[in-house]
Amino acid sequence: MNQLFAIVTFLVFLVGCQSSSTQEADANLTQAQEIYTEAMVVHDEVMPRMEEIMRLGQTIEARMDSLRQLDSVTYADTLQQMQTVRQNLKEADEAMMQWMRGVKNVPGLEEVKTAYQDEMQIQTVDTTNIIQVQQEQKAAIEQVKQQMENSIEEAKSLLNSE
């Protein structure tokens, strides 16, 4: 009888811990999903500007080709400045591509609950750092946005000053 009581007590404790773990995972996932959504809003805002970056880069390339044909020695400083601006556009484009390749979505709540239910069979999904991962991704896309905007403005300024 004491053994049965000990087993029942242990099971109640185990279910209580599992429920607490699941609630904490739910809260972490909800917060992480909100941050992920905010990051995707930033992404969706600047993604259409990728076309503008490509167009500006092509325009600068064409102008550089024209100046080289005229006299690359006379226009050496201008060509160097154009090359720098063109490189900044390329780096902004690559930063966006890199972010998109590395972005991590928030695992679905059902995936986490299943992992917790099957914790005896598989390793549990760790949701403790999922918020930090999403915050880092959001900060990264905000930095990409700034880099894109700066390179676009720099290119426009260069092209308008000629």
Secondary structure as the mmCIF struct_conf table of DSSP 4:
data_model
#
loop_
_struct_conf.conf_type_id
_struct_conf.id
_struct_conf.beg_label_comp_id
_struct_conf.beg_label_asym_id
_struct_conf.beg_label_seq_id
_struct_conf.end_label_comp_id
_struct_conf.end_label_asym_id
_struct_conf.end_label_seq_id
HELX_RH_AL_P HELX_RH_AL_P1 ASN A 2 VAL A 46
TURN_TY1_P TURN_TY1_P1 MET A 47 PRO A 48
HELX_RH_AL_P HELX_RH_AL_P2 ARG A 49 ASP A 71
TURN_TY1_P TURN_TY1_P2 SER A 72 TYR A 75
HELX_RH_AL_P HELX_RH_AL_P3 ALA A 76 GLY A 102
HELX_LH_PP_P HELX_LH_PP_P1 ASN A 105 GLY A 108
HELX_RH_AL_P HELX_RH_AL_P4 LEU A 109 GLN A 117
TURN_TY1_P TURN_TY1_P3 ASP A 118 GLN A 121
BEND BEND1 ILE A 122 ILE A 122
HELX_LH_PP_P HELX_LH_PP_P2 GLN A 123 VAL A 125
BEND BEND2 THR A 128 ASN A 129
HELX_RH_AL_P HELX_RH_AL_P5 ILE A 130 ASN A 160
TURN_TY1_P TURN_TY1_P4 SER A 161 SER A 161
#
